[in-house]
């Protein structure tokens, strides 16, 4: 009986383990969206996490391609935003900046943002922005389709100077390279399993304690 209860608890607890919440890093379309050519100051995508329930985002990895014939450095900022009803952009949830990242000419640079530790809903918006005094030309990598989670491949979130807004560039490859790691919010069924398992374990413990006390009685 105890082994069965432990099995139930382990099954429920697995829902809390660290996992990949979103992954769009496998299917390279070879297309890019350039910041300069599109007049962008900030750009990103709207995504839905694997379970659609949200969770704790701890780390993110994305990438930029420098299409310029010269290299340089830039400060790159990742932002996560909540999303309201009707695709209305909500408050910023977290921002993380990598300073002085080197971008070689005609090269993809991968950007790892660690320690985000931010709770998010099942659907959110993420963006990148950069600042530099060098003549580099960063471009977002178009990957489609995500292997974990989902995203509309016809829409993006772009800021051309008037604030972030949902845009439709006119292509069907508009999902950008991104992975999110963290802890998924548990499914309702997993919570029920955990509650049942803990309750049964507690009941078994009380019964065991009662048996022990009975076996220790001494007649006077």
VOBAMI-633113 format. One record per residue (C-alpha): residue in one letter; chain; y, z, x. Coordinates in pm, 1 decimal, decimal comma. Example, Ala and Ser with C-alpha at 12.3 -4.5 7.8 and 13.67 -1.06 7.14 Angstrom:
<rs>
> a:A:-450,0:780,0:1230,0
> s:A:-106,0:714,0:1367,0
</rs>
This chain:
<rs>
> x:A:0,0:0,0:0,0
> x:A:239,2:92,9:279,5
> x:A:174,7:-239,1:453,8
> x:A:256,5:-425,1:132,8
> x:A:584,4:-237,2:97,8
> x:A:678,7:-308,5:458,9
> x:A:603,7:-677,8:401,0
> x:A:837,1:-678,1:99,1
> x:A:1113,2:-510,4:301,7
> x:A:1077,9:-756,6:589,3
> x:A:1096,0:-1051,3:352,1
> x:A:1414,3:-916,8:193,7
> x:A:1570,5:-821,0:527,2
> x:A:1520,9:-1171,7:664,6
> x:A:1799,6:-1285,4:429,9
> x:A:2042,7:-1072,7:631,8
> x:A:1943,9:-1211,2:972,1
> x:A:2180,8:-1423,5:1177,6
> x:A:2150,2:-1789,5:1085,5
> x:A:2316,5:-2130,4:1084,8
> x:A:2546,4:-2139,0:783,7
> x:A:2663,4:-2498,7:827,5
> x:A:2561,1:-2774,2:1066,3
> x:A:2713,7:-3119,1:1090,7
> x:A:2627,1:-3199,9:1451,2
> x:A:2325,2:-3430,4:1425,4
> x:A:2433,7:-3761,2:1272,6
> x:A:2705,2:-3929,6:1477,2
> x:A:2873,3:-4218,4:1292,3
> x:A:3060,2:-4313,1:1615,9
> x:A:3386,7:-4313,6:1418,1
> x:A:3682,3:-4082,5:1482,8
> x:A:4006,4:-3978,9:1314,6
> x:A:4295,4:-3957,3:1559,2
> x:A:4573,5:-3703,4:1525,4
> x:A:4847,0:-3928,9:1663,2
> x:A:4744,8:-4251,4:1490,5
> x:A:4738,1:-4073,8:1152,5
> x:A:5047,6:-3863,2:1216,8
> x:A:4850,3:-3539,6:1189,2
> x:A:4959,0:-3193,2:1296,6
> x:A:4650,5:-3023,3:1150,2
> x:A:4327,8:-3170,4:1014,2
> x:A:3985,8:-3063,8:894,8
> x:A:3733,3:-3069,6:615,7
> x:A:3614,2:-2892,6:302,4
> x:A:3256,5:-2768,9:331,6
> x:A:2992,7:-2580,4:135,3
> x:A:2761,1:-2343,9:320,0
> x:A:2383,3:-2371,2:303,2
> x:A:2320,2:-2115,8:28,6
> x:A:2647,9:-2175,0:-154,1
> x:A:2701,3:-1797,9:-162,9
> x:A:2908,2:-1747,1:151,0
> x:A:2855,0:-1488,6:420,7
> x:A:2989,5:-1358,0:749,6
> x:A:3100,2:-1629,9:994,5
> x:A:3071,8:-1510,6:1354,7
> x:A:3093,8:-1828,6:1563,6
> x:A:3200,6:-2191,2:1526,6
> x:A:3158,9:-2500,7:1740,9
> x:A:3350,8:-2822,8:1697,0
> x:A:3464,1:-3106,9:1922,8
> x:A:3749,5:-3344,8:2003,0
> x:A:3741,8:-3683,6:2173,3
> x:A:4028,5:-3772,6:2406,4
> x:A:4085,3:-4145,3:2357,1
> x:A:4364,1:-4159,5:2616,6
> x:A:4312,3:-4310,5:2961,2
> x:A:4447,7:-3991,1:3119,0
> x:A:4329,1:-3631,7:3100,5
> x:A:4516,9:-3311,2:3040,1
> x:A:4501,5:-2969,3:2880,2
> x:A:4581,0:-2831,9:2536,1
> x:A:4572,9:-2516,2:2329,7
> x:A:4341,9:-2572,4:2032,0
> x:A:4341,2:-2358,5:1717,6
> x:A:4065,5:-2334,0:1460,0
> x:A:4156,7:-2203,5:1114,8
> x:A:3942,2:-2113,5:814,2
> x:A:4096,6:-2111,3:466,6
> x:A:3969,3:-1994,3:131,6
> x:A:3965,5:-2239,3:-157,7
> x:A:4085,5:-2173,8:-509,6
> x:A:4001,0:-2328,4:-844,1
> x:A:4064,9:-2701,7:-862,2
> x:A:4059,5:-2744,9:-483,4
> x:A:4379,9:-2549,0:-436,9
> x:A:4409,2:-2428,8:-78,3
> x:A:4395,8:-2051,1:-55,9
> x:A:4507,2:-1804,1:211,2
> x:A:4414,0:-1840,2:575,9
> x:A:4112,4:-1623,5:651,4
> x:A:4111,1:-1637,6:1030,3
> x:A:4264,3:-1828,0:1321,3
> x:A:4129,1:-1850,2:1674,6
> x:A:4291,6:-2028,8:1971,2
> x:A:4137,1:-2162,7:2289,8
> x:A:4408,9:-2183,6:2553,5
> x:A:4431,1:-2440,0:2829,5
> x:A:4123,0:-2639,3:2739,3
> x:A:4072,2:-2941,2:2965,7
> x:A:4030,8:-3284,6:2807,1
> x:A:3912,6:-3557,1:3041,7
> x:A:3992,6:-3920,9:2968,9
> x:A:3759,6:-4093,6:2719,9
> x:A:3544,9:-3782,5:2692,3
> x:A:3422,7:-3552,2:2414,5
> x:A:3509,4:-3185,7:2470,9
> x:A:3310,6:-2923,9:2279,6
> x:A:3500,9:-2621,3:2156,0
> x:A:3327,2:-2287,5:2101,1
> x:A:3508,1:-2025,1:1895,6
> x:A:3331,6:-1688,8:1919,4
> x:A:3391,9:-1352,8:1755,0
> x:A:3541,2:-1483,5:1429,6
> x:A:3364,2:-1213,5:1224,4
> x:A:3513,5:-1327,2:895,3
> x:A:3368,0:-1310,7:544,4
> x:A:3391,2:-1641,0:359,4
> x:A:3295,4:-1776,3:19,5
> x:A:3037,9:-2048,9:-31,2
> x:A:3303,1:-2322,8:-11,6
> x:A:3592,5:-2321,2:233,5
> x:A:3828,8:-2538,7:436,2
> x:A:3837,6:-2550,0:815,6
> x:A:4095,3:-2722,4:1035,3
> x:A:4197,2:-2787,3:1393,5
> x:A:4545,2:-2809,0:1541,0
> x:A:4654,9:-2844,4:1902,6
> x:A:4959,5:-2823,2:2123,2
> x:A:5009,3:-2994,5:2458,4
> x:A:5270,4:-3144,4:2685,8
> x:A:5019,7:-3392,4:2832,7
> x:A:4958,5:-3750,6:2723,6
> x:A:4615,7:-3686,7:2575,4
> x:A:4506,5:-3829,7:2238,8
> x:A:4262,2:-3595,1:2059,5
> x:A:4047,7:-3734,3:1780,5
> x:A:3809,8:-3563,3:1538,7
> x:A:3447,7:-3683,3:1547,0
> x:A:3304,3:-3821,7:1222,7
> x:A:2947,5:-3700,8:1162,2
> x:A:2754,9:-3757,8:838,4
> x:A:2561,5:-3613,9:669,9
> x:A:2536,8:-3239,6:742,8
> x:A:2185,4:-3111,4:803,4
> x:A:2273,7:-2760,6:683,2
> x:A:2522,0:-2724,3:399,4
> x:A:2714,8:-3011,2:242,7
> x:A:3051,4:-3184,7:234,7
> x:A:3215,0:-3472,8:49,0
> x:A:3223,4:-3761,6:297,5
> x:A:3519,3:-3935,5:130,8
> x:A:3776,9:-3655,6:152,2
> x:A:3946,5:-3453,7:426,3
> x:A:4226,2:-3197,9:456,4
> x:A:4522,9:-3338,8:647,7
> x:A:4870,6:-3211,6:728,4
> x:A:5111,8:-3489,1:819,1
> x:A:5408,7:-3254,3:828,5
> x:A:5436,4:-3147,6:466,1
> x:A:5148,6:-2898,9:461,6
> x:A:4774,2:-2929,5:424,2
> x:A:4657,2:-3144,4:135,1
> x:A:4333,0:-3303,2:22,5
> x:A:4333,7:-3667,4:136,7
> x:A:4116,1:-3973,1:83,9
> x:A:4139,2:-4201,9:388,1
> x:A:3926,3:-4469,7:223,4
> x:A:3602,7:-4434,9:421,8
> x:A:3266,7:-4275,4:345,6
> x:A:3216,2:-4109,2:685,2
> x:A:3480,8:-3838,0:658,8
> x:A:3280,6:-3532,7:764,3
> x:A:3382,6:-3379,4:1095,3
> x:A:3163,3:-3227,5:1367,5
> x:A:3120,7:-2854,9:1304,5
> x:A:2861,4:-2579,8:1318,7
> x:A:2907,7:-2229,8:1177,7
> x:A:2683,1:-1938,1:1269,0
> x:A:2668,9:-1594,5:1112,2
> x:A:2494,3:-1399,0:840,1
> x:A:2437,4:-1552,9:499,6
> x:A:2510,5:-1353,0:186,9
> x:A:2170,8:-1245,8:47,6
> x:A:2027,6:-1422,7:-254,6
> x:A:2008,0:-1207,2:-570,4
> x:A:1628,8:-1222,1:-547,7
> x:A:1638,3:-1082,6:-193,9
> x:A:1853,5:-791,0:-307,0
> x:A:1604,4:-716,8:-583,7
> x:A:1314,2:-726,8:-336,0
> x:A:1497,6:-491,9:-102,7
> x:A:1573,3:-245,7:-383,0
> x:A:1212,5:-251,7:-505,1
> x:A:1075,8:-208,6:-154,2
> x:A:1302,2:84,8:-72,1
> x:A:1221,5:248,3:-405,0
> x:A:847,4:213,0:-352,1
> x:A:875,3:342,3:3,2
> x:A:1067,1:646,1:-119,6
> x:A:812,2:712,5:-393,0
> x:A:526,2:681,2:-146,1
> x:A:700,2:920,6:90,1
> x:A:743,7:1182,7:-184,8
> x:A:378,7:1153,8:-289,5
> x:A:267,4:1187,7:71,7
> x:A:479,5:1497,7:119,6
> x:A:328,1:1651,0:-193,4
> x:A:-24,6:1588,3:-69,3
> x:A:60,0:1744,8:264,4
> x:A:196,6:2057,2:102,8
> x:A:-113,8:2090,0:-115,8
> x:A:-345,8:2063,0:183,3
> x:A:-158,6:2341,1:362,4
> x:A:-198,0:2606,9:91,8
> x:A:-373,4:2924,9:210,5
> x:A:-537,6:3166,9:-27,8
> x:A:-444,5:3525,7:18,6
</rs>
